[in-house]
């Protein structure tokens, strides 16, 4: 699941905090700065578990709200994300 900065990607229901996330679930999430194919800056937020699950199932795509473009991450972006997760 992809969330832009300032948005929550967690489901909202009973038992969740005011941000719609189980306590502690946001602490393992990292913001990544990316650029869409039309040169618009975007921020996506993932936990390593979310990222790997979406990558494994083939549903990992990014979306630019500025130009309404969807694209898949490059091999270089995937490697950068994994490197950042390994630092956390």
C-alpha positions as CSV (number, residue, x, y, z in Angstrom):
1,X,0.0,0.0,0.0
2,X,1.4,3.4,-0.9
3,X,0.7,6.6,1.0
4,X,1.8,10.1,0.2
5,X,3.4,12.2,2.9
6,X,0.8,13.5,5.3
7,X,-1.6,10.7,4.5
8,X,-2.1,7.5,6.5
9,X,-2.0,4.1,4.8
10,X,-3.4,2.3,7.8
11,X,-6.9,1.0,8.0
12,X,-9.3,2.8,10.3
13,X,-11.6,0.8,12.6
14,X,-12.1,0.2,16.3
15,X,-8.9,-0.6,18.1
16,X,-6.8,1.8,16.1
17,X,-5.3,5.1,17.3
18,X,-6.4,8.6,16.1
19,X,-4.2,8.2,12.9
20,X,-5.9,4.9,12.1
21,X,-2.8,2.8,12.9
22,X,-2.1,0.2,15.6
23,X,0.2,1.6,18.2
24,X,3.8,1.4,17.1
25,X,3.0,0.6,13.4
26,X,4.2,4.0,12.1
27,X,7.6,3.7,13.8
28,X,8.8,1.1,11.2
29,X,7.6,3.2,8.3
30,X,10.1,5.2,6.2
31,X,9.4,8.2,3.9
32,X,11.1,7.9,0.5
33,X,11.5,10.9,-1.8
34,X,11.0,9.9,-5.5
35,X,10.5,11.7,-8.7
36,X,7.8,10.8,-11.2
37,X,8.6,10.3,-14.9
38,X,7.4,13.9,-15.5
39,X,9.8,15.3,-12.9
40,X,7.3,15.9,-10.1
41,X,8.7,15.3,-6.5
42,X,6.7,12.8,-4.5
43,X,7.0,11.1,-1.1
44,X,5.9,7.6,-0.5
45,X,5.8,5.8,2.9
46,X,6.4,2.1,3.5
47,X,7.3,-0.3,6.2
48,X,9.7,-3.0,4.9
49,X,7.0,-5.6,5.3
50,X,4.6,-3.6,3.1
51,X,7.3,-2.8,0.5
52,X,8.4,-6.4,0.2
53,X,4.8,-7.8,0.1
54,X,3.8,-5.4,-2.7
55,X,7.0,-6.1,-4.6
56,X,6.5,-9.8,-4.3
57,X,2.9,-9.7,-5.5
58,X,3.7,-7.4,-8.4
59,X,1.4,-4.6,-7.2
60,X,4.1,-2.1,-6.3
61,X,3.4,1.0,-8.4
62,X,3.8,4.7,-7.6
63,X,1.3,7.4,-8.5
64,X,1.8,11.1,-9.1
65,X,-1.1,13.2,-8.0
66,X,0.3,16.2,-9.9
67,X,0.1,14.6,-13.4
68,X,-1.9,11.5,-12.7
69,X,0.8,9.1,-13.8
70,X,1.4,5.6,-12.5
71,X,4.8,3.9,-12.8
72,X,6.7,0.9,-11.5
73,X,9.9,1.4,-9.5
74,X,13.2,0.9,-11.2
75,X,15.7,-1.7,-10.1
76,X,17.8,1.1,-8.7
77,X,14.9,2.5,-6.7
78,X,14.2,-1.0,-5.2
79,X,17.8,-1.3,-4.2
80,X,17.8,2.1,-2.6
81,X,14.6,1.3,-0.6
82,X,16.2,-2.0,0.6
83,X,19.4,-0.2,1.6
84,X,17.4,2.3,3.6
85,X,15.4,-0.4,5.4
86,X,18.7,-2.2,6.3
87,X,19.9,1.0,8.0
88,X,16.8,1.2,10.3
